[in-house]
Amino acid sequence: MSSILKVDQLQDSGGNNLVTSNGSGVITSSAFGKVLQVVQTVKTDTQSTTGQTYVDGMTLNITPSSTSSKILIFASANIGISDAGLRAMTRLMRDSTAIFIGDSAGSRSRDSWQGGSFSTASSQSINHTFLDSPNTTSQVTYKFQFKSETSNNAYIVYLNRSHVDSDSTGYGRGASSITAMEISG
């Protein structure tokens, strides 16, 4: 046995329309889940670090319109390393708080990603996606950060290039970006 429920409106307890239909299959929903704004930072130049302390690679600011809004973060970066045995680490930040990181476990670094053992003549594309709930209408700063596993100055982590950076068509430069989308809550 099947049942059919036919309505032209669904309302919340306050009388606000959540879903309406004009009877021809066209459905209109309320603002829930709609993209309210999109902010992006693109980085095309190169950057490097030799330290075990995170450095900012890309930064963007967004001001949520409501405390119930969620911010969907997309970060895409090209990471290169100076030694095939070296590990690089990346993470996402909201203001001074690390977000989208692994659990604490002894003295291990808490990161969004860590990797290594790839050719020094290449770089890897690192992609992060995270839905954040900042719970504020004040400006929020999101950052993509990166670091080396060691403070040895001989080991370098690069953004937007590989260790081998010869001026020939066989080698290239990458681009990175961080994008924030405000989603109504």
Buried (B, 14 or more C-beta within 10 A) or exposed (E): EEEEEEEEEBEEEEEEEEBBBEEEEEEEEBEEEEEBBEBEBEBEEBBBBBBEEBBEBBBBEBEBEBEEBBBBBBBBBBBBBBBEEBBBBBBBBBEEEBBBBEEEEEEEBEBBBBBBEBEBBBBBEBEBEBEBBBEBEEEBBBBBBBBBBBEBEEBBBBBBBBBBBEEEEEEEEBEBBBBBBBBBB
